[in-house]
């Protein structure tokens, strides 16, 4: 199925779109991570998503990397008083906070539309090798000296994020969405659902028939691909702070990739902490469903969802 064919199919609003809004699109690089900035960016995101949400059924997921890292800093500061707050709880806190912001602003932009924000649990494998190799950037960016000092003080692992440094944490593979049936019921009833925030709250089997939270942050894009496949979505859209995936990013000859295949994308190398998971999520969704995945800018959300902007990945 080509990009033009799928665009024509979806132009009449007869499909389901899963839209993942990146954490850096909600907390822009260089901006203070204060409440007024996040509110402003949530309003901007809602305005960008509203035209598409009026035309198509939509599920919205979102990142939490900047926010969960800042909460973790606060949790470290108060750990002596009441014990350290684990990452799964911080994931849930940020999912509730950002979900509230997005549903509030989306309801203002879409009067009369039913909206629900749902704290979502995602099952991971406790034996996932990712627990021994932290890669997921969270929190603010630092210069190398500051990052090294913080790592020594808090016992963190740090890694590069472009030309800066950030804390990195375990990011296991998402296996299953616990609340999938509830999400499907809401979508079928015409509700716009905001869920899977920050990749969801990571949980694992507890050996006694239940689930327990685990210390990790799941990649939001990979979790969104699992959700989109599980819901039978017709399109996966990954919105970020750049207008497309670029070939040769960071070089003088870089150029945007507009239409491409799964094979062509997997033949290229992309940064593990930024564009890499988005490309992998897009490829997994296309492989599983045959439907297109698109990566593009939040500011051009309506055009990206239509397939008129961004990088379109097909079989």
N, C-alpha and C positions, 0 to 999 in steps of 0.2 A: 504494500500500500504506500503510495507516495505522499509527500507532504501536501501537495495540492488537493489530492483526493480526500485526505482526512480533514483538511480545512473546510472543504465543501460540505462534508458530512456534519461537522460540528457547527456550521454557521447558523443552523436553525435551532440550536439549543437542545438537541436530543441526546446529548452525551454527558457523562460525568467527568469532571476535571479535578484532579488533585493538584493543588498549588502549594508549593513549599516556599515560604518567605525566609530568606537567609538572615541569620543573626546579625551579620554586618550591615544588612539593609535596614534593620530596625535600630541598630546602634552603629551609626556611621563612623568610620575610622576618622580619628582626629577630633571627634566631638566628645564632650564630657558625658559620662554615662549617668546623667542625673535624670530625675523624674520628668522634668519639662522637655528634655531632648527626646526621651522615649515616647512621651505622649505625642509630641509633634511628629515623630516618625511613624507612629501607629496611625495617626490621622492621615498622613501621606500615603501609607500602605492601603488604608481603607479606600481612599479616593481613587487609587490606581486600580484596585480590585473590583470596585463597585460596578462599573459598566459590564464587565464579564459576568459577574455574579447575577446580574439582572437577566442575562441571556441563557446561562447554563447552570446546571446543578454543579455545586462546588463543595469540596472539602479543602480546608486550609490548614497546613501545618506551618511550623515556624522554628527558627533556631533559638538557641539560648546561650551560646558559648560565651559572649561577653558578660551576660548577666549572671550566669552560674558561677563564673570565676570571681566576680565581685562579691557575691554572697558567700563564697568559700573563704574569701579574705576576712569578712566579718565573722564568720563562724570560727575561724582560727583564733581571732582576737578574744572571743568569749569562751573558748574551749575549756579553759581552766575552771570556769564557774560551773559549767553543766555538762561537760563532755563534748567532744567534737561532733558536729552535725554531719552525718554521712552524705555522700554525693547524691544518692537516690532521693533523699528528702529535699535537698537543694534543687534537684531536677523538678520535683513536684511543685516546689514553691515558685520557681520561675515559670513553669507551665501554667500555673494558675494566674500569676501576675500578668504575663504577656497575653494569655488567652482572654483575660478580662479587658485589657487595653484594646485588643483587636475586635472583640465582639461589641464593645461599647462604641468604637468608632465606625464599625461596619453597620451597626444598627442605626446610627445617625445618618450614614450615607445611603442606607437601604430601608427607609421607613416602611413598617408593616411586614418586613421579612422576619421569619423565625430564625433565630441564631442560638447556638449552644456552644460553650467552651467546655471541653471534657479533659480532665486529667487522665492520661492514657498510659497503661502499663504495657511494656514490651518485653517478651521473654527472650533471655539470652542464655547461652551455654556457659555455666561456671567454669568449664574447662577450656574456654576459648583462649587461644594463645595471646590474644590482645591484652589480657590482664598482666602478662609479663613484659609487654612492650607498649607503653603508653605513647599515643600519637595524636590524640584529639586536643587541639588548642582551646583553652578556656581563659576567660578573664582579660585584663588589659594587656597591651603590648608594652615592653620595656626595652631599654638598652641592655647590652649584654652584662654589664657590671651589676646593674640593679637586679636583673633576673637571676644572676648567679648568687647574689647575696640573699634574695628571697628564697631561692631553692635550698640554700644551706640552713636558713632559719626555720623554714617550714617542712623541710624534707621533701620538697617537690622534685619532679622531673621537669626540665625545661627543654624547649626546642625552638628552632627558627620559625618565624612567620614573616616571610619576605626578608627584609633587611633588619628586622627587629626580633625580639624573643618573647615567648609566652610560656605559661605553664601548660604542660600536656598531661592528659590523664588517659586511662584505659578506655578503649572504644570498641566493645565487642560487637559481633554481627547480630543484627535484629533477626529473630526467628519467627515470632508470632505476635500479633496484636491481641491482647487479652480482651479488650472491649470491642472487638470487631463487630459482633452481632448487634450491639447497641448502636454503633456508628451507622451500620447499614440500615437499621430501622429508622433512624432519624433522617438519613439521606433520602430514603424511599418516601418519607412523609413530607419532603420538600424543605427540610431544615438545612441551613448552611452550618456545617459543623467545623469548629476550630479544635483540632486535636493533635496528638502526636508531637506536642511541642518539645523542642530540644531532642527529638528522637524518641520521646516518651521516657517514662520512669523505668529503668532497667530492673527486672526481677528474674529470679531463677527458681526452679523447683527446690523445695526445702527438704525433700526426702520423706516427707510424711503426708504427701498429697496436696500440700499447699504451695504458696509462693513466698519468697523473701526478697527484700530489696538488696541490690548489690552495688558496690562502690565503683561507679563508671558513669560515662556520658555517651549515649549512643549517637552515632552520626544521624543527623536529621534527614539528610537526603536519602541514605540507604533505608532508613525506616519508612520514609515517604514512599519509596518504591515498593516495599513490602505491602504497605497499606493500599497503594494504588492497584497493585496486582490482585490483592485479596478482595477489593471492592469491585473489580471488573471495570476500572476506569478506562475511558477512551483516550485519555491524554494525561501525561505527567509533565508539569511545568515547574521548573526550578528557578526561582527569582533571586537575584543577587545584586551586587553593587556595580557590576560591569555589564555591558550591553550584549556580550556574546562570549563564547569560548574563543580564545586566540591561539593561532599557530605561532610558535616562537615568542610567546609572551615574555616581556622583559628585554627583548632585543630590538634593534633599530628596524628590523624587517618584519615585525609582528603584523599579523593580518587576521581579521575575524573569519571564523569558519561559519558559513551560513547554512548549507545543507550538507549532510554527511551521513555515513553509515556506521553501524556498530563496529564493524571490522576496522574501518579507517580510524575511528576514535581510539580503539584499543591498541592500535599500532603506534599511537603517540604516547608521550610521557607527560603527565600533569602533576602538579605539586600535591603531595599527599594531604597537606593540611588545609588546602583551599579548593582548587578546582577538581582535583582528582576524585574525591567522593561524589561530586555532582555528575561527572562524566560516567563513573561506574554505575551510579544509580540510574542514569538515563539508559545506559546500555542494558542493564538488567531488566528494566521495564519493557524496553523494545523487544528484547529476546523472549520474554515471557508472554507478551500479549500481541506483538505485531503492530501495536499502535505507536504513534510517535511520542517522543519526549523532547522538550524544548528547554533550553537554558538561556536566560536573558535578564534584562534589567527590570527591577521593580518599577522604575519610573515609566517603563513602556509596557506595563503588565497586560493591558488589553490587547495590544498588538502582538505581544509574545504569545498569549493564549490563542489568538486567532491563527498564529503561524506566520505573521507578517514581519516579525522581528526576532532577533536572537539566533541561536544555533539549533537547528532542527535535526534530530537524530532519528533515522528510520532504518529498517532492515536493508 
